[in-house]
Amino acid sequence: MQIKIGRGLGEAWALAGEHWRVLLAYALMGVVFPYLFLSSEPIFSLRNIMAVLSDPWTNRLGGSITGPLYLIGIVLVIVFGAMLAAWNALLAEIREGYVSEIMYGMVAGFAYILAYVLLYMVVALVLVLPLMMMVGVEDWVRAGPIVAGLRQLAFTLIGAWLLARFCLVGPIMAAGGRLEPFSPYVESWRRTASAQWWLFGFFLLYNIGFGALFGGLVVLHGAVILVNEPGSLAETMMSALWVVLFGLYFFAQLLIPAGLYRASEPGASAAEVFA
């Protein structure tokens, strides 16, 4: 079935209006809590990162890398668990309540992460490793700005295409209450086949748009840090802006795939918004 992006966005808008309380609840779980959790680790402070970059020989953060990696692992499980739980709430035929959705999300989210990591390891082995061997590992790592820019462009294009082909994996898992993540990858690949280049263009623009927002906020936050004392009101407001931006990204990551999933269903009656 041909997926129409306009119809998918209409479905996403309809889901947002119908389930806004659910979305806010899972944004609290998948955005606010992880943000506060990571804020406890100094290495994730932009002020500290700027200090180290400005004078790497005298500015040091104490502690082991194990702690931050451990925190990132926990946060990933929480975030993906919140996403799978939210998709289950939005797309399942019968809701079973927050407790059941969260329990499902934690298990399914962990499986989703493993499959996701495995996919990108395979992509790296198939696409990246041969190129590294051809140009040499040292030349690959220490490439000049032009080569590095072309390399980043290639990664962006490949990433957008993979996102287009596998954007339905999470919704397919959650709608059916599945815990096994591999058959949803096959199903997403099949459903997106006829519209893959339209979806590729859409997700490419989507990634560029959010990338520009993230980059702009980093620059703005850096400027605030340079002219304000630690713990100032302006820096606190910047933290609030980060939470808002992460929240918008979280909602987009949830609603757009959910809307495209509904639009890809045979006989789906899509909302007419954006159609």
N, C-alpha and C positions, 0 to 999 in steps of 0.2 A: 504493500500500500504506500502511495506517495504521501510523505509527511509535508504538510504545508506549515511553514514557519509562522505565518500570520495566525493560523488556527491554533497552533501550539501556544503562542503568546496570549491569545484570547482565553484559552483554557487555563493558563497560568494566572491570569488576572482574575478569572472566576474563582479559582481555588483560593487565591489570596483573600478575596472578599468573603468567601464562605468559611474559611478556617483561620481567620486572623488571630484568634485567641490561641489556637494550637501553635501557630508559627511563633508568636511571642514567647510562649512557654518553652519551646525548643530552642529559640534563640538565646534565652537565658541559660539553658544548659550547654548549648554548642558554641556560644560566643562569649558571653559575659564571664561565666565561670572559668573557662580556659584562659581568658585574658588575665583575670586576677591571679590565676594559678601561675602563669608564666611570669607575671610581674614580680613574683617573689625571688626570681633568679636574676642576679645582677647582669649576667651576660646578655640578657634580652632587653636591657635598657639602652635606648638610642644615645643617651648622654654618655654612657660608658663606652659604647662602640665608637663614638666620635672621638673620645679621649684616647682610646687605644690607637685609632687610625692616625691621629694627629702626632702622636709620639710613641710608636710601638715599643721603644726600648725602655721607656720609663713608666709607662702606664700599663699596669698588669692587673688582671682579675684573678683573685685567688681561687683555689679549689680545683677539682678534677672535672674533666669533660663528661665523666659518667653521669653526674647529677643532671646537667642540662639535657643530655640525650635521654635519660630516664624520664624527665618531665615531658619532653617532646613526644615520647612514645605514649605516655598516659594521655596527653592532650589529644593526640591523633585518634586514639580509641574513643575518647569522649565525643569528639567532634563528629567522627563518622558514625558513632552510635546514635548521636542526636539526629543526624541526617536520615539514617535508616528508620529510626523511630518516627520521625516526622513524615517521611514518605509513606510509611505504613498507616499513619493516621489519616493522611490525605487521600490515599488511593485504595486502601482495603475496602471491600464491600461492607464489612461490619466492623466498627471500631470496638476494641476490647478494653479501652481505658489506658491511662498514662503508664501505670505500672507494667502492664503486659507489653505495651509498645516499647518502653525503655529496656525491659529485659530482652525483648527480641532484638532491639537496636544494638545493644552491647555485643551480643553474640554475632549477629549478621554483620555489624560494622567491622569487627575484627577479621571476619572472613573476607569481607570486601577489601580491606587494607592489604591482606596477604595476596589476594588475586591481583590487585592493582600494582603492588610492588613487583610481583612475578611478571606481569605484562611488560612493565618498563625495563626490567632486567633483560627480557627477551629482545625487546626493541633495541636496547643498548648493545647487546651482543651481535645482533643482526646488522644494525645500521652504523653504530658509532665505532665499535671495536675495529672493524676492517679499515675504516678511515684513519684511526689512530695508528694502526700498524703501517699503513701506507706512508703517512707523513712523519711517523716517529713520535713516540710519546712525549719527548722533551719539546719538540717543535709544536706539538698539539697544545701542550700546556702553556708554552711561552709564545704563543702566536701574537703577531702584531695586531694593531687595532682594526685594520681592514679585514684580516682573516678571522679575527675574533668576532667582528660584527657579522660577517657572512655566516659563521658557525652558529651564532645566536639566532640569526634569521632562519636558518634551516631548522634549528630546534623548535622555534616558534611555529613554523609552518607544520612540522610533523606533529607537534603537540596539539595544534588546532584540529588537524585531521583525525587524530586518535580520539580527541574529545568528541568530535562529530560522530564518529562511528560507535563510540561506547557511552554516549550520553544517557542512554536508557537503562544501563545496567542496574543502578540503584533502584529506580522506580519499578523495574521488572521484578527484582528481588522482593521489594517491600510489598508490592501489590498482592503478590501471591504468598507472602509470609515465608519465602524460601531462605534457607541458611546456606545453601550451596551456591557459590558465586560464578561458577564457570559456564553453566548453560545459559545464564542471562547474558554473558558476553556474546555467545553465539546468536542468541535471539536479537540482541541489540544490533549486531552486525547485519543480520538479515533485514530487520525493520528499517534501518537507515540507508540501505544500499541504494535505493532509487533516488534519494534526495541528498546523497552524501556531499556533493559539491556545494549545494545551497547551504547545507548545515556547516560545511567547512568555512565558507565565507562568513556566515553569521558568527560562529564561535571565534574566528580570527578577529573580527571587529570587537567582539565581546572581550576577548583577552587583551586587546590593545587598549580598549576603553578603561577597563579596570586597572591595567598596568599603569596607564597615565595617571589615574586617580591615586594609586598607591605611591607612585614616584613623586607626584606633586605634594602629597601629604608628608612624605619624608623630607623634602626640601623645606616645606613650611615649618615642620617640627624642628628641623635643624636650625633654622633661622631663629626660632623662639628660644632654643637652648642657648644660642650664642649671646643673647642679650638679656637673659633672665637667670636669676638664681635658682638652684635646685629646689623643687617643691613649691614654686611660685604658682599663682592662680593661672597664669597663661599656660604653663606647662601642664597643669591639671586639666585645663580645657582641651589641650591637645590630646591627652589620653582619652577624653570623652569623644573627640572626633574620630580617633582610631576605633573605638568601640562601635560608633555609628557606621563607619566604613566597613568594618568586618561584618556588622549586622546586615548591611545591604548586600554584601557579597554572599553571605550565608543564605539570605532569602533568594537571591538570584540562582545560586547553585541548587537550591531546592525546587523552586517554582518552575524555572524554565525546563529542566528535564521532565518534571512531572507533567507540565503542559504538553510537551512534545510526546510523552508517553500516551496521554489521553488522545492526542490527535492521531497517533499511529494505530489506535485500537480499531479493528474492523467495525464499521457501523457506529462509530463514536459520534455523538451529537455535540459538536463543539460550540463553545460560546462564540458569538458573532463579533466580540470586541477584537479590533485590529484585523478582522477578516477582510 
